[in-house]
Amino acid sequence: MQTPGSKMGTPLTPLLYLCLLLVPCLLLLQEAHAARHGGISLRSQHMALLHWKATLASPPLQMSSWHENTSPCNWTGIMCTAVRHGRRMPWVVTNISLPDAGIHGTLGELNFSALPFLAYIDLQNNTLHGALPPSINSLSALSVLSLPYNQLTGKIPCEIGDLQSLMLLDLSFNRLTGHIPSSLGNLTMLTDLVIHQNMVSGPIPEKIGSLVNLQLLQLSNSTLSGLIPKTLGNLTQLNTLALFGNQLSGPIPQELGRLVHLQILQLESNDLSGPIPISITNLTKMNQLFLYKNQVTGPIPLELGILLNLQELDLSNNQISGSIPDSIGNITKLALLHLFDNQITGSIPNEIGNLVNLEDLNLSQNQISGSIPKTCGKLQSIQEIQIFSNKLSGSLPQEFGDLINLLNLGLSNNSLSGPLPANIISGSKLQYLGVSHNMFNGPIPRSLKTCTSLTKIDLLSNQLTGDISQHFGVYPQLIQMSLASNRLCGQIPPNLGASTRLTILNLAKNMLTGSIPPILYKLSNLEKLRLDYNHLSGEIPPEIRSLTNIYSLNLSWNQLSGSIPTQIEKLNNLGYLDISGNKLSGSMPEEIGACTKLQSLKINNNKFSGSLPGTIGNLASLQIMLDVSNNNLSGVLPQQLGKLEMLEFLNLSHNQFSGSIPSSLARMVSLSTLDVSYNDLE
């Protein structure tokens, strides 16, 4: 099963074998051709291949058997076939198969005219560079040309359209430019056409619609533009159409509804507009429909519900409006349903509970309202539910506790209320719980305590209550925890120290009491720590030196006392420090000057005394703010302040500074706000 954005591989090996089996048949048709060549010389083919080998940079090991005194029919990667020529049956080279061989060179040095019976070329995943030579049209027996994963450049030669026997053409993962030649429309035996991941531009030729035997058409991840040709509707044998990752515009043609054998339709990441054509619902064999990242408008067709074989449906990042049709519940094979980032309104249909094979549901960033249906509890295969940034209301159904395979649950930015179900994590597989910016109340679910698989918990901005020390367990995989802006009380649980992978811890704006556990300062991977606006007391311990990766530290508006430990100099990555609004005292340590990555420093509304250290001038990255107001600082302002040339906001007010304002402040050209009021300055 392919996921959104996945790239299709090269054509399947069985097709290559089929082409190989057809080689003798094609060669029988070459009898007359052989007669035109007069005497067939294996020697001339021999010499053409040896000449090509001689032009390669460091011929690979696979070519070590290529010698002048041995028949090419015995060489690695070469296959020969006997072809009738009058009364004789001379051997001719029909296959070159050297994938992944480490070949460095060009095809321009291979004399194709000396190899008129070549039917099969597979040189994928080498380092072929330069252009595809026009002389390739000499290979009138060629049925397979497979050159993906090389470094070919230049245009696709129009002469390739002369290869009337060609059944498979794969030029993917190269650096080809220019337009796709219309002459490709002459290759009426073609079943696979793959020009994925190149730099070809211009329109898709109308004549591609002449390739009535085509089963795979992949022109994705290039810079093709213009409309999707209506003539593609003639390709009634097509089972895969991949045009994603281009600059195609205009509507999706109704004519695509004639592709009744189509199983995969990938039109994502273009500039397509207009509604989803109803004719798409004729494609009853389709198992993958990707239209995401376009400008598709209008509603989701009700008739989409007849696509009973659909396994992956992604219509995200469009401008789709209207409601989710109830008929979506008929598509019981669906494993992936992505409708996020649209303008969908209405409620989530109860019928969504019929999708018993659904693994990934994303309806986020829409305008969906109403409550979450209880039928969601029937989604026994579901691993991912994302419905954040909508207008959902009501409570979270208790049935969510039945989703034993759920890994990620994202319901943030809605208006959901009531308590979180106590058994919300009964499966103990949950890795991400995101319900921030809702109106959930009541205690933290008891099942959260034993869910050791959690990597991210986001309960920010709700009305949750209870003692934080009783509701959280040991989370060895935890990377982020955000419980800010709730009504949680109690002391910070020391067992958070076991979450050694933790990078973000946000417990701000609660009613937490007690001291900060010293073990918290030993979380060396911590990058962001917010404990502001609580009732925490005690001192900042020397153990703070262990927070070597900390970038943002906010302990403001608590009841912390004591001094700033000199070990703060170890915080080499600190960019934001806010310890304002506490009862901190003592002098501002000179070691603060070692925190050279600081962009914002706030120590205001404390009881600091002494002078402002001259090392403050070392904080050359200080740009956003330096606020030392409402303290008991005294003495002369250091001249080094003038070195803070990037600083925009400086507040020295409500202290006891004396003397004159340093002339060096004139160098602070970025300063937009300066407050030195309520001091003893001259």
Secondary structure, DSSP 8 states (H G I E B T S, - for coil): ---TT----S--HHHHHHHHHHHHHHHHTTHHHHHHT-S--HHHHHHHHHHHHHHSSS--GGGTT--TTS-GGGSTTEEEEE--BTTB--EEEEEEE-TTS--EEESTTS-GGG-TT--EEE--SSEEEE---GGGGG-TT--EEE--SSEE-SB--GGGGG-TT--EEE--SS--BSB--GGGGG-TT--EEE--SS--EE---GGGGG-TT--EEE--SSEEEEE--GGGGG-TT-SEEE--SSEEEEE--GGGGG-TT--EEE--SSEEEE---GGGGG-TT--EEE--SSEEEE---GGGGG-TT--EEE--SSEE-S---GGGGG-TT-SEEE--SS---S---GGGGG-TT--EEE--SS--EE---GGGGG-TT--EEE--SSEEEE---GGGGG-TT--EEE--SSEEEEE--TTTTTTS---EEE--SSEEEEE--GGGGG-TT-SEEE--SSEEEEEHHHH----TT--EEE--SSEEEEE--GGGGG-TT--EEE--SSEEESB--GGGGG-TT--EEE--SS--EEE--GGGGG-TT--EEE--SSEEEE---GGGGG-TT--EEE--SSEEEEE--GGGGG-TT-SEEE--SSEEEE---GGGGG-TT--SEEE--SSEEEEE--GGGGG-TT--EEE--SSEEEE---GGGGG-TT--EEE--SSEE-
